[in-house]
């Protein structure tokens, strides 16, 4: 009984000192100050940062406008409008190998909690998350990202949509990895369409008249869903 009272007395005596244990233990450690933003610590490979809408190797978009990402989002931060690919003469053209594509795609980063459920729901691996984490801005409207901000850039071997699929390939061939690059026929089609648009608009530079996903897609004001 006396030992218990002694232990209780000592524990009460050193309790205030013990509360500062973490403070005392770290007081004399060397600080790891990072000169941000000049020096940035690299993120982990699977870090959940800003989203990206990916392309197939020939430049067609992987998004088919199914809206499953919007349904899976617990914060209701994603808004998608799908539209049919129109390969007919005078139509808007083909943006994806599927029947439809995402004509409007918005992510509200004021709501997004970066949980990754949207990329888990995507059946075509069109939506992934990058390592980009610098998303601060000076207005709320600028944090609602549109499709042209999320769409992956055109890499070497690609041509920007719209354009036909590779000749002889079906939709399933794209997802089986049988398409490695844009074909000469696709490049010729894009050049011919650019020249046609240049004649119609009176532009002297066919390169500036090349169609792009953001120019032919339906435009809307940023949604605050």
PyMOL CGO cylinders between C-alpha atoms (Angstrom):
from pymol import cmd
from pymol.cgo import CYLINDER

trace = [
    CYLINDER, 0.00, 0.00, 0.00, 2.85, 2.35, 0.84, 0.3, 1, 1, 1, 1, 1, 1,
    CYLINDER, 2.85, 2.35, 0.84, 4.54, 1.54, -2.47, 0.3, 1, 1, 1, 1, 1, 1,
    CYLINDER, 4.54, 1.54, -2.47, 1.36, 2.40, -4.36, 0.3, 1, 1, 1, 1, 1, 1,
    CYLINDER, 1.36, 2.40, -4.36, 1.07, 5.75, -2.56, 0.3, 1, 1, 1, 1, 1, 1,
    CYLINDER, 1.07, 5.75, -2.56, 4.72, 6.49, -3.29, 0.3, 1, 1, 1, 1, 1, 1,
    CYLINDER, 4.72, 6.49, -3.29, 4.29, 5.66, -6.98, 0.3, 1, 1, 1, 1, 1, 1,
    CYLINDER, 4.29, 5.66, -6.98, 1.16, 7.80, -7.15, 0.3, 1, 1, 1, 1, 1, 1,
    CYLINDER, 1.16, 7.80, -7.15, 2.97, 10.71, -5.49, 0.3, 1, 1, 1, 1, 1, 1,
    CYLINDER, 2.97, 10.71, -5.49, 5.92, 10.48, -7.91, 0.3, 1, 1, 1, 1, 1, 1,
    CYLINDER, 5.92, 10.48, -7.91, 3.66, 10.23, -10.94, 0.3, 1, 1, 1, 1, 1, 1,
    CYLINDER, 3.66, 10.23, -10.94, 1.78, 13.35, -9.86, 0.3, 1, 1, 1, 1, 1, 1,
    CYLINDER, 1.78, 13.35, -9.86, 5.06, 15.13, -9.16, 0.3, 1, 1, 1, 1, 1, 1,
    CYLINDER, 5.06, 15.13, -9.16, 6.54, 14.49, -12.60, 0.3, 1, 1, 1, 1, 1, 1,
    CYLINDER, 6.54, 14.49, -12.60, 3.27, 14.70, -14.56, 0.3, 1, 1, 1, 1, 1, 1,
    CYLINDER, 3.27, 14.70, -14.56, 3.73, 18.41, -15.50, 0.3, 1, 1, 1, 1, 1, 1,
    CYLINDER, 3.73, 18.41, -15.50, 7.30, 17.70, -16.61, 0.3, 1, 1, 1, 1, 1, 1,
    CYLINDER, 7.30, 17.70, -16.61, 6.20, 14.67, -18.63, 0.3, 1, 1, 1, 1, 1, 1,
    CYLINDER, 6.20, 14.67, -18.63, 3.73, 16.81, -20.52, 0.3, 1, 1, 1, 1, 1, 1,
    CYLINDER, 3.73, 16.81, -20.52, 6.64, 18.78, -21.93, 0.3, 1, 1, 1, 1, 1, 1,
    CYLINDER, 6.64, 18.78, -21.93, 8.56, 15.66, -22.89, 0.3, 1, 1, 1, 1, 1, 1,
    CYLINDER, 8.56, 15.66, -22.89, 7.89, 15.99, -26.60, 0.3, 1, 1, 1, 1, 1, 1,
    CYLINDER, 7.89, 15.99, -26.60, 8.77, 19.69, -26.48, 0.3, 1, 1, 1, 1, 1, 1,
    CYLINDER, 8.77, 19.69, -26.48, 12.06, 19.06, -24.72, 0.3, 1, 1, 1, 1, 1, 1,
    CYLINDER, 12.06, 19.06, -24.72, 12.91, 16.14, -27.02, 0.3, 1, 1, 1, 1, 1, 1,
    CYLINDER, 12.91, 16.14, -27.02, 12.49, 18.22, -30.18, 0.3, 1, 1, 1, 1, 1, 1,
    CYLINDER, 12.49, 18.22, -30.18, 13.76, 21.56, -28.86, 0.3, 1, 1, 1, 1, 1, 1,
    CYLINDER, 13.76, 21.56, -28.86, 17.38, 20.95, -29.82, 0.3, 1, 1, 1, 1, 1, 1,
    CYLINDER, 17.38, 20.95, -29.82, 16.85, 19.06, -33.08, 0.3, 1, 1, 1, 1, 1, 1,
    CYLINDER, 16.85, 19.06, -33.08, 18.01, 20.58, -36.34, 0.3, 1, 1, 1, 1, 1, 1,
    CYLINDER, 18.01, 20.58, -36.34, 15.04, 22.01, -38.25, 0.3, 1, 1, 1, 1, 1, 1,
    CYLINDER, 15.04, 22.01, -38.25, 14.31, 20.67, -41.74, 0.3, 1, 1, 1, 1, 1, 1,
    CYLINDER, 14.31, 20.67, -41.74, 13.25, 23.92, -43.35, 0.3, 1, 1, 1, 1, 1, 1,
    CYLINDER, 13.25, 23.92, -43.35, 12.14, 23.67, -46.98, 0.3, 1, 1, 1, 1, 1, 1,
    CYLINDER, 12.14, 23.67, -46.98, 12.51, 26.71, -49.21, 0.3, 1, 1, 1, 1, 1, 1,
    CYLINDER, 12.51, 26.71, -49.21, 9.10, 26.29, -50.82, 0.3, 1, 1, 1, 1, 1, 1,
    CYLINDER, 9.10, 26.29, -50.82, 8.23, 27.08, -53.60, 0.3, 1, 1, 1, 1, 1, 1,
    CYLINDER, 8.23, 27.08, -53.60, 11.83, 27.29, -54.82, 0.3, 1, 1, 1, 1, 1, 1,
    CYLINDER, 11.83, 27.29, -54.82, 12.52, 23.79, -53.46, 0.3, 1, 1, 1, 1, 1, 1,
    CYLINDER, 12.52, 23.79, -53.46, 9.72, 21.24, -53.67, 0.3, 1, 1, 1, 1, 1, 1,
    CYLINDER, 9.72, 21.24, -53.67, 9.74, 17.84, -52.02, 0.3, 1, 1, 1, 1, 1, 1,
    CYLINDER, 9.74, 17.84, -52.02, 8.75, 15.13, -54.53, 0.3, 1, 1, 1, 1, 1, 1,
    CYLINDER, 8.75, 15.13, -54.53, 5.49, 13.34, -53.84, 0.3, 1, 1, 1, 1, 1, 1,
    CYLINDER, 5.49, 13.34, -53.84, 4.93, 9.62, -53.62, 0.3, 1, 1, 1, 1, 1, 1,
    CYLINDER, 4.93, 9.62, -53.62, 4.29, 7.85, -56.96, 0.3, 1, 1, 1, 1, 1, 1,
    CYLINDER, 4.29, 7.85, -56.96, 0.64, 7.14, -56.10, 0.3, 1, 1, 1, 1, 1, 1,
    CYLINDER, 0.64, 7.14, -56.10, -0.07, 10.59, -54.69, 0.3, 1, 1, 1, 1, 1, 1,
    CYLINDER, -0.07, 10.59, -54.69, -3.64, 11.79, -55.34, 0.3, 1, 1, 1, 1, 1, 1,
    CYLINDER, -3.64, 11.79, -55.34, -3.24, 15.16, -57.06, 0.3, 1, 1, 1, 1, 1, 1,
    CYLINDER, -3.24, 15.16, -57.06, -4.98, 16.97, -59.92, 0.3, 1, 1, 1, 1, 1, 1,
    CYLINDER, -4.98, 16.97, -59.92, -6.95, 14.78, -62.31, 0.3, 1, 1, 1, 1, 1, 1,
    CYLINDER, -6.95, 14.78, -62.31, -6.06, 14.09, -65.95, 0.3, 1, 1, 1, 1, 1, 1,
    CYLINDER, -6.06, 14.09, -65.95, -8.17, 12.88, -68.87, 0.3, 1, 1, 1, 1, 1, 1,
    CYLINDER, -8.17, 12.88, -68.87, -5.96, 10.51, -70.86, 0.3, 1, 1, 1, 1, 1, 1,
    CYLINDER, -5.96, 10.51, -70.86, -5.66, 9.81, -74.59, 0.3, 1, 1, 1, 1, 1, 1,
    CYLINDER, -5.66, 9.81, -74.59, -5.08, 6.71, -76.67, 0.3, 1, 1, 1, 1, 1, 1,
    CYLINDER, -5.08, 6.71, -76.67, -1.70, 6.46, -78.47, 0.3, 1, 1, 1, 1, 1, 1,
    CYLINDER, -1.70, 6.46, -78.47, -3.19, 7.93, -81.67, 0.3, 1, 1, 1, 1, 1, 1,
    CYLINDER, -3.19, 7.93, -81.67, -4.68, 10.95, -79.88, 0.3, 1, 1, 1, 1, 1, 1,
    CYLINDER, -4.68, 10.95, -79.88, -8.30, 9.86, -79.47, 0.3, 1, 1, 1, 1, 1, 1,
    CYLINDER, -8.30, 9.86, -79.47, -9.73, 10.44, -75.99, 0.3, 1, 1, 1, 1, 1, 1,
    CYLINDER, -9.73, 10.44, -75.99, -10.28, 7.53, -73.62, 0.3, 1, 1, 1, 1, 1, 1,
    CYLINDER, -10.28, 7.53, -73.62, -13.31, 9.16, -71.99, 0.3, 1, 1, 1, 1, 1, 1,
    CYLINDER, -13.31, 9.16, -71.99, -16.59, 7.82, -73.41, 0.3, 1, 1, 1, 1, 1, 1,
    CYLINDER, -16.59, 7.82, -73.41, -18.88, 10.15, -71.45, 0.3, 1, 1, 1, 1, 1, 1,
    CYLINDER, -18.88, 10.15, -71.45, -20.41, 7.38, -69.31, 0.3, 1, 1, 1, 1, 1, 1,
    CYLINDER, -20.41, 7.38, -69.31, -20.62, 9.70, -66.25, 0.3, 1, 1, 1, 1, 1, 1,
    CYLINDER, -20.62, 9.70, -66.25, -19.72, 6.89, -63.82, 0.3, 1, 1, 1, 1, 1, 1,
    CYLINDER, -19.72, 6.89, -63.82, -17.05, 9.12, -62.25, 0.3, 1, 1, 1, 1, 1, 1,
    CYLINDER, -17.05, 9.12, -62.25, -19.70, 11.75, -61.49, 0.3, 1, 1, 1, 1, 1, 1,
    CYLINDER, -19.70, 11.75, -61.49, -21.98, 9.14, -59.92, 0.3, 1, 1, 1, 1, 1, 1,
    CYLINDER, -21.98, 9.14, -59.92, -19.14, 7.73, -57.80, 0.3, 1, 1, 1, 1, 1, 1,
    CYLINDER, -19.14, 7.73, -57.80, -18.00, 11.12, -56.48, 0.3, 1, 1, 1, 1, 1, 1,
    CYLINDER, -18.00, 11.12, -56.48, -19.12, 11.44, -52.82, 0.3, 1, 1, 1, 1, 1, 1,
    CYLINDER, -19.12, 11.44, -52.82, -18.63, 15.23, -52.90, 0.3, 1, 1, 1, 1, 1, 1,
    CYLINDER, -18.63, 15.23, -52.90, -20.61, 15.79, -56.12, 0.3, 1, 1, 1, 1, 1, 1,
    CYLINDER, -20.61, 15.79, -56.12, -17.59, 17.61, -57.54, 0.3, 1, 1, 1, 1, 1, 1,
    CYLINDER, -17.59, 17.61, -57.54, -17.66, 16.18, -61.10, 0.3, 1, 1, 1, 1, 1, 1,
    CYLINDER, -17.66, 16.18, -61.10, -20.02, 17.21, -63.89, 0.3, 1, 1, 1, 1, 1, 1,
    CYLINDER, -20.02, 17.21, -63.89, -20.03, 15.35, -67.24, 0.3, 1, 1, 1, 1, 1, 1,
    CYLINDER, -20.03, 15.35, -67.24, -22.10, 15.70, -70.38, 0.3, 1, 1, 1, 1, 1, 1,
    CYLINDER, -22.10, 15.70, -70.38, -21.72, 12.95, -72.97, 0.3, 1, 1, 1, 1, 1, 1,
    CYLINDER, -21.72, 12.95, -72.97, -22.36, 13.36, -76.69, 0.3, 1, 1, 1, 1, 1, 1,
    CYLINDER, -22.36, 13.36, -76.69, -22.40, 11.04, -79.69, 0.3, 1, 1, 1, 1, 1, 1,
    CYLINDER, -22.40, 11.04, -79.69, -19.42, 10.83, -82.00, 0.3, 1, 1, 1, 1, 1, 1,
    CYLINDER, -19.42, 10.83, -82.00, -20.52, 12.12, -85.42, 0.3, 1, 1, 1, 1, 1, 1,
    CYLINDER, -20.52, 12.12, -85.42, -18.46, 10.75, -88.31, 0.3, 1, 1, 1, 1, 1, 1,
    CYLINDER, -18.46, 10.75, -88.31, -20.90, 11.92, -90.95, 0.3, 1, 1, 1, 1, 1, 1,
    CYLINDER, -20.90, 11.92, -90.95, -19.91, 14.57, -93.48, 0.3, 1, 1, 1, 1, 1, 1,
    CYLINDER, -19.91, 14.57, -93.48, -20.17, 17.96, -91.87, 0.3, 1, 1, 1, 1, 1, 1,
    CYLINDER, -20.17, 17.96, -91.87, -20.43, 16.40, -88.39, 0.3, 1, 1, 1, 1, 1, 1,
    CYLINDER, -20.43, 16.40, -88.39, -18.36, 17.24, -85.33, 0.3, 1, 1, 1, 1, 1, 1,
    CYLINDER, -18.36, 17.24, -85.33, -16.10, 14.21, -85.90, 0.3, 1, 1, 1, 1, 1, 1,
    CYLINDER, -16.10, 14.21, -85.90, -14.88, 11.38, -83.69, 0.3, 1, 1, 1, 1, 1, 1,
    CYLINDER, -14.88, 11.38, -83.69, -13.26, 12.15, -80.35, 0.3, 1, 1, 1, 1, 1, 1,
    CYLINDER, -13.26, 12.15, -80.35, -13.14, 8.64, -78.83, 0.3, 1, 1, 1, 1, 1, 1,
    CYLINDER, -13.14, 8.64, -78.83, -13.22, 5.05, -80.11, 0.3, 1, 1, 1, 1, 1, 1,
    CYLINDER, -13.22, 5.05, -80.11, -16.56, 4.51, -78.38, 0.3, 1, 1, 1, 1, 1, 1,
    CYLINDER, -16.56, 4.51, -78.38, -20.05, 5.48, -79.39, 0.3, 1, 1, 1, 1, 1, 1,
    CYLINDER, -20.05, 5.48, -79.39, -19.91, 8.58, -77.17, 0.3, 1, 1, 1, 1, 1, 1,
    CYLINDER, -19.91, 8.58, -77.17, -17.37, 10.96, -75.72, 0.3, 1, 1, 1, 1, 1, 1,
    CYLINDER, -17.37, 10.96, -75.72, -17.28, 13.52, -72.92, 0.3, 1, 1, 1, 1, 1, 1,
    CYLINDER, -17.28, 13.52, -72.92, -18.25, 16.81, -74.57, 0.3, 1, 1, 1, 1, 1, 1,
    CYLINDER, -18.25, 16.81, -74.57, -18.31, 18.68, -71.24, 0.3, 1, 1, 1, 1, 1, 1,
    CYLINDER, -18.31, 18.68, -71.24, -16.13, 17.71, -68.30, 0.3, 1, 1, 1, 1, 1, 1,
    CYLINDER, -16.13, 17.71, -68.30, -15.77, 19.78, -65.15, 0.3, 1, 1, 1, 1, 1, 1,
    CYLINDER, -15.77, 19.78, -65.15, -14.21, 19.12, -61.75, 0.3, 1, 1, 1, 1, 1, 1,
    CYLINDER, -14.21, 19.12, -61.75, -14.96, 21.51, -58.90, 0.3, 1, 1, 1, 1, 1, 1,
    CYLINDER, -14.96, 21.51, -58.90, -11.82, 21.54, -56.75, 0.3, 1, 1, 1, 1, 1, 1,
    CYLINDER, -11.82, 21.54, -56.75, -13.65, 23.53, -54.11, 0.3, 1, 1, 1, 1, 1, 1,
    CYLINDER, -13.65, 23.53, -54.11, -15.54, 20.30, -53.37, 0.3, 1, 1, 1, 1, 1, 1,
    CYLINDER, -15.54, 20.30, -53.37, -13.11, 17.56, -54.40, 0.3, 1, 1, 1, 1, 1, 1,
    CYLINDER, -13.11, 17.56, -54.40, -11.71, 15.58, -51.45, 0.3, 1, 1, 1, 1, 1, 1,
    CYLINDER, -11.71, 15.58, -51.45, -9.15, 13.66, -53.59, 0.3, 1, 1, 1, 1, 1, 1,
    CYLINDER, -9.15, 13.66, -53.59, -10.48, 10.29, -52.46, 0.3, 1, 1, 1, 1, 1, 1,
    CYLINDER, -10.48, 10.29, -52.46, -9.81, 8.57, -55.80, 0.3, 1, 1, 1, 1, 1, 1,
    CYLINDER, -9.81, 8.57, -55.80, -13.24, 6.90, -56.07, 0.3, 1, 1, 1, 1, 1, 1,
    CYLINDER, -13.24, 6.90, -56.07, -13.75, 8.53, -59.47, 0.3, 1, 1, 1, 1, 1, 1,
    CYLINDER, -13.75, 8.53, -59.47, -10.70, 6.87, -61.00, 0.3, 1, 1, 1, 1, 1, 1,
    CYLINDER, -10.70, 6.87, -61.00, -11.74, 3.53, -59.52, 0.3, 1, 1, 1, 1, 1, 1,
    CYLINDER, -11.74, 3.53, -59.52, -15.14, 3.86, -61.21, 0.3, 1, 1, 1, 1, 1, 1,
    CYLINDER, -15.14, 3.86, -61.21, -13.75, 4.77, -64.66, 0.3, 1, 1, 1, 1, 1, 1,
    CYLINDER, -13.75, 4.77, -64.66, -14.13, 1.70, -66.94, 0.3, 1, 1, 1, 1, 1, 1,
    CYLINDER, -14.13, 1.70, -66.94, -11.69, 2.93, -69.61, 0.3, 1, 1, 1, 1, 1, 1,
    CYLINDER, -11.69, 2.93, -69.61, -8.86, 4.31, -67.41, 0.3, 1, 1, 1, 1, 1, 1,
    CYLINDER, -8.86, 4.31, -67.41, -9.61, 7.68, -68.96, 0.3, 1, 1, 1, 1, 1, 1,
    CYLINDER, -9.61, 7.68, -68.96, -9.44, 9.48, -65.62, 0.3, 1, 1, 1, 1, 1, 1,
    CYLINDER, -9.44, 9.48, -65.62, -6.33, 9.25, -63.47, 0.3, 1, 1, 1, 1, 1, 1,
    CYLINDER, -6.33, 9.25, -63.47, -4.74, 11.43, -60.81, 0.3, 1, 1, 1, 1, 1, 1,
    CYLINDER, -4.74, 11.43, -60.81, -1.39, 13.17, -61.26, 0.3, 1, 1, 1, 1, 1, 1,
    CYLINDER, -1.39, 13.17, -61.26, 1.20, 14.38, -58.75, 0.3, 1, 1, 1, 1, 1, 1,
    CYLINDER, 1.20, 14.38, -58.75, 0.23, 18.03, -59.26, 0.3, 1, 1, 1, 1, 1, 1,
    CYLINDER, 0.23, 18.03, -59.26, -0.88, 19.52, -55.93, 0.3, 1, 1, 1, 1, 1, 1,
    CYLINDER, -0.88, 19.52, -55.93, -0.56, 23.29, -56.45, 0.3, 1, 1, 1, 1, 1, 1,
    CYLINDER, -0.56, 23.29, -56.45, -4.19, 24.25, -57.03, 0.3, 1, 1, 1, 1, 1, 1,
    CYLINDER, -4.19, 24.25, -57.03, -4.57, 27.47, -55.05, 0.3, 1, 1, 1, 1, 1, 1,
    CYLINDER, -4.57, 27.47, -55.05, -5.95, 30.48, -56.92, 0.3, 1, 1, 1, 1, 1, 1,
    CYLINDER, -5.95, 30.48, -56.92, -7.38, 33.93, -56.33, 0.3, 1, 1, 1, 1, 1, 1,
    CYLINDER, -7.38, 33.93, -56.33, -11.03, 33.23, -57.20, 0.3, 1, 1, 1, 1, 1, 1,
    CYLINDER, -11.03, 33.23, -57.20, -13.55, 30.43, -56.77, 0.3, 1, 1, 1, 1, 1, 1,
    CYLINDER, -13.55, 30.43, -56.77, -14.36, 30.28, -60.48, 0.3, 1, 1, 1, 1, 1, 1,
    CYLINDER, -14.36, 30.28, -60.48, -10.77, 29.42, -61.39, 0.3, 1, 1, 1, 1, 1, 1,
    CYLINDER, -10.77, 29.42, -61.39, -10.94, 26.29, -59.24, 0.3, 1, 1, 1, 1, 1, 1,
    CYLINDER, -10.94, 26.29, -59.24, -13.63, 24.77, -61.45, 0.3, 1, 1, 1, 1, 1, 1,
    CYLINDER, -13.63, 24.77, -61.45, -11.49, 23.06, -64.06, 0.3, 1, 1, 1, 1, 1, 1,
    CYLINDER, -11.49, 23.06, -64.06, -12.84, 22.57, -67.59, 0.3, 1, 1, 1, 1, 1, 1,
    CYLINDER, -12.84, 22.57, -67.59, -12.09, 19.76, -70.02, 0.3, 1, 1, 1, 1, 1, 1,
    CYLINDER, -12.09, 19.76, -70.02, -9.32, 21.61, -71.85, 0.3, 1, 1, 1, 1, 1, 1,
    CYLINDER, -9.32, 21.61, -71.85, -7.50, 22.05, -68.52, 0.3, 1, 1, 1, 1, 1, 1,
    CYLINDER, -7.50, 22.05, -68.52, -7.80, 18.36, -67.60, 0.3, 1, 1, 1, 1, 1, 1,
    CYLINDER, -7.80, 18.36, -67.60, -7.14, 16.78, -71.01, 0.3, 1, 1, 1, 1, 1, 1,
    CYLINDER, -7.14, 16.78, -71.01, -3.66, 15.27, -71.42, 0.3, 1, 1, 1, 1, 1, 1,
    CYLINDER, -3.66, 15.27, -71.42, -1.45, 17.09, -73.93, 0.3, 1, 1, 1, 1, 1, 1,
    CYLINDER, -1.45, 17.09, -73.93, -0.85, 15.62, -77.39, 0.3, 1, 1, 1, 1, 1, 1,
    CYLINDER, -0.85, 15.62, -77.39, 2.33, 13.56, -77.22, 0.3, 1, 1, 1, 1, 1, 1,
    CYLINDER, 2.33, 13.56, -77.22, 4.69, 12.47, -79.97, 0.3, 1, 1, 1, 1, 1, 1,
    CYLINDER, 4.69, 12.47, -79.97, 2.95, 10.08, -82.36, 0.3, 1, 1, 1, 1, 1, 1,
    CYLINDER, 2.95, 10.08, -82.36, -0.51, 11.49, -81.62, 0.3, 1, 1, 1, 1, 1, 1,
    CYLINDER, -0.51, 11.49, -81.62, -2.78, 13.83, -83.54, 0.3, 1, 1, 1, 1, 1, 1,
    CYLINDER, -2.78, 13.83, -83.54, -5.44, 15.83, -81.73, 0.3, 1, 1, 1, 1, 1, 1,
    CYLINDER, -5.44, 15.83, -81.73, -9.04, 14.66, -82.00, 0.3, 1, 1, 1, 1, 1, 1,
    CYLINDER, -9.04, 14.66, -82.00, -11.37, 14.68, -83.81, 0.3, 1, 1, 1, 1, 1, 1,
    CYLINDER, -11.37, 14.68, -83.81, -10.26, 12.14, -86.40, 0.3, 1, 1, 1, 1, 1, 1,
    CYLINDER, -10.26, 12.14, -86.40, -11.27, 8.61, -87.46, 0.3, 1, 1, 1, 1, 1, 1,
    CYLINDER, -11.27, 8.61, -87.46, -10.05, 5.46, -85.78, 0.3, 1, 1, 1, 1, 1, 1,
    CYLINDER, -10.05, 5.46, -85.78, -7.09, 3.56, -87.19, 0.3, 1, 1, 1, 1, 1, 1,
    CYLINDER, -7.09, 3.56, -87.19, -8.25, 1.72, -90.31, 0.3, 1, 1, 1, 1, 1, 1,
    CYLINDER, -8.25, 1.72, -90.31, -9.18, -1.88, -89.55, 0.3, 1, 1, 1, 1, 1, 1,
    CYLINDER, -9.18, -1.88, -89.55, -9.32, -1.33, -85.79, 0.3, 1, 1, 1, 1, 1, 1,
    CYLINDER, -9.32, -1.33, -85.79, -12.42, -1.64, -83.61, 0.3, 1, 1, 1, 1, 1, 1,
    CYLINDER, -12.42, -1.64, -83.61, -13.11, -0.14, -80.21, 0.3, 1, 1, 1, 1, 1, 1,
    CYLINDER, -13.11, -0.14, -80.21, -11.92, -3.24, -78.38, 0.3, 1, 1, 1, 1, 1, 1,
    CYLINDER, -11.92, -3.24, -78.38, -8.57, -3.11, -80.22, 0.3, 1, 1, 1, 1, 1, 1,
    CYLINDER, -8.57, -3.11, -80.22, -7.83, 0.25, -78.60, 0.3, 1, 1, 1, 1, 1, 1,
    CYLINDER, -7.83, 0.25, -78.60, -8.36, -1.14, -75.11, 0.3, 1, 1, 1, 1, 1, 1,
    CYLINDER, -8.36, -1.14, -75.11, -6.30, -4.24, -75.92, 0.3, 1, 1, 1, 1, 1, 1,
    CYLINDER, -6.30, -4.24, -75.92, -3.30, -2.03, -76.74, 0.3, 1, 1, 1, 1, 1, 1,
    CYLINDER, -3.30, -2.03, -76.74, -3.17, -2.81, -80.45, 0.3, 1, 1, 1, 1, 1, 1,
    CYLINDER, -3.17, -2.81, -80.45, -2.92, 0.87, -81.44, 0.3, 1, 1, 1, 1, 1, 1,
    CYLINDER, -2.92, 0.87, -81.44, 0.60, 2.25, -81.01, 0.3, 1, 1, 1, 1, 1, 1,
    CYLINDER, 0.60, 2.25, -81.01, 0.54, 5.57, -82.89, 0.3, 1, 1, 1, 1, 1, 1,
    CYLINDER, 0.54, 5.57, -82.89, -1.48, 7.68, -85.29, 0.3, 1, 1, 1, 1, 1, 1,
    CYLINDER, -1.48, 7.68, -85.29, -1.62, 6.28, -88.81, 0.3, 1, 1, 1, 1, 1, 1,
    CYLINDER, -1.62, 6.28, -88.81, -0.73, 8.24, -91.98, 0.3, 1, 1, 1, 1, 1, 1,
    CYLINDER, -0.73, 8.24, -91.98, -4.42, 8.15, -92.93, 0.3, 1, 1, 1, 1, 1, 1,
    CYLINDER, -4.42, 8.15, -92.93, -5.38, 9.82, -89.66, 0.3, 1, 1, 1, 1, 1, 1,
    CYLINDER, -5.38, 9.82, -89.66, -2.75, 12.52, -90.13, 0.3, 1, 1, 1, 1, 1, 1,
    CYLINDER, -2.75, 12.52, -90.13, -3.92, 13.14, -93.69, 0.3, 1, 1, 1, 1, 1, 1,
    CYLINDER, -3.92, 13.14, -93.69, -7.53, 13.38, -92.48, 0.3, 1, 1, 1, 1, 1, 1,
    CYLINDER, -7.53, 13.38, -92.48, -6.61, 15.96, -89.82, 0.3, 1, 1, 1, 1, 1, 1,
    CYLINDER, -6.61, 15.96, -89.82, -4.60, 18.01, -92.33, 0.3, 1, 1, 1, 1, 1, 1,
    CYLINDER, -4.60, 18.01, -92.33, -7.46, 17.93, -94.85, 0.3, 1, 1, 1, 1, 1, 1,
    CYLINDER, -7.46, 17.93, -94.85, -9.99, 18.98, -92.21, 0.3, 1, 1, 1, 1, 1, 1,
    CYLINDER, -9.99, 18.98, -92.21, -7.71, 21.79, -91.04, 0.3, 1, 1, 1, 1, 1, 1,
    CYLINDER, -7.71, 21.79, -91.04, -7.35, 23.04, -94.61, 0.3, 1, 1, 1, 1, 1, 1,
    CYLINDER, -7.35, 23.04, -94.61, -11.12, 22.90, -95.07, 0.3, 1, 1, 1, 1, 1, 1,
    CYLINDER, -11.12, 22.90, -95.07, -11.73, 24.88, -91.88, 0.3, 1, 1, 1, 1, 1, 1,
    CYLINDER, -11.73, 24.88, -91.88, -9.06, 27.37, -92.96, 0.3, 1, 1, 1, 1, 1, 1,
    CYLINDER, -9.06, 27.37, -92.96, -10.84, 27.94, -96.28, 0.3, 1, 1, 1, 1, 1, 1,
    CYLINDER, -10.84, 27.94, -96.28, -14.19, 28.32, -94.55, 0.3, 1, 1, 1, 1, 1, 1,
    CYLINDER, -14.19, 28.32, -94.55, -12.89, 30.79, -91.97, 0.3, 1, 1, 1, 1, 1, 1,
    CYLINDER, -12.89, 30.79, -91.97, -10.49, 32.60, -94.26, 0.3, 1, 1, 1, 1, 1, 1,
    CYLINDER, -10.49, 32.60, -94.26, -7.49, 31.74, -92.09, 0.3, 1, 1, 1, 1, 1, 1,
    CYLINDER, -7.49, 31.74, -92.09, -4.12, 31.83, -93.84, 0.3, 1, 1, 1, 1, 1, 1,
    CYLINDER, -4.12, 31.83, -93.84, -2.58, 29.42, -91.34, 0.3, 1, 1, 1, 1, 1, 1,
    CYLINDER, -2.58, 29.42, -91.34, -4.01, 25.87, -91.51, 0.3, 1, 1, 1, 1, 1, 1,
    CYLINDER, -4.01, 25.87, -91.51, -2.23, 24.99, -88.26, 0.3, 1, 1, 1, 1, 1, 1,
    CYLINDER, -2.23, 24.99, -88.26, -4.32, 27.52, -86.38, 0.3, 1, 1, 1, 1, 1, 1,
    CYLINDER, -4.32, 27.52, -86.38, -7.46, 26.13, -87.97, 0.3, 1, 1, 1, 1, 1, 1,
    CYLINDER, -7.46, 26.13, -87.97, -6.86, 22.57, -86.77, 0.3, 1, 1, 1, 1, 1, 1,
    CYLINDER, -6.86, 22.57, -86.77, -9.87, 21.23, -84.86, 0.3, 1, 1, 1, 1, 1, 1,
    CYLINDER, -9.87, 21.23, -84.86, -9.48, 20.55, -81.21, 0.3, 1, 1, 1, 1, 1, 1,
    CYLINDER, -9.48, 20.55, -81.21, -11.57, 18.85, -78.56, 0.3, 1, 1, 1, 1, 1, 1,
    CYLINDER, -11.57, 18.85, -78.56, -12.16, 22.12, -76.76, 0.3, 1, 1, 1, 1, 1, 1,
    CYLINDER, -12.16, 22.12, -76.76, -13.20, 24.06, -79.85, 0.3, 1, 1, 1, 1, 1, 1,
    CYLINDER, -13.20, 24.06, -79.85, -15.84, 21.64, -81.11, 0.3, 1, 1, 1, 1, 1, 1,
    CYLINDER, -15.84, 21.64, -81.11, -17.15, 20.44, -77.76, 0.3, 1, 1, 1, 1, 1, 1,
    CYLINDER, -17.15, 20.44, -77.76, -20.25, 22.04, -76.34, 0.3, 1, 1, 1, 1, 1, 1,
    CYLINDER, -20.25, 22.04, -76.34, -19.33, 25.07, -74.27, 0.3, 1, 1, 1, 1, 1, 1,
    CYLINDER, -19.33, 25.07, -74.27, -20.95, 25.90, -70.96, 0.3, 1, 1, 1, 1, 1, 1,
    CYLINDER, -20.95, 25.90, -70.96, -20.43, 28.26, -68.08, 0.3, 1, 1, 1, 1, 1, 1,
    CYLINDER, -20.43, 28.26, -68.08, -18.57, 26.71, -65.11, 0.3, 1, 1, 1, 1, 1, 1,
    CYLINDER, -18.57, 26.71, -65.11, -21.00, 24.74, -63.02, 0.3, 1, 1, 1, 1, 1, 1,
    CYLINDER, -21.00, 24.74, -63.02, -21.12, 25.16, -59.25, 0.3, 1, 1, 1, 1, 1, 1,
    CYLINDER, -21.12, 25.16, -59.25, -22.61, 21.73, -58.60, 0.3, 1, 1, 1, 1, 1, 1,
]
cmd.load_cgo(trace, "trace")
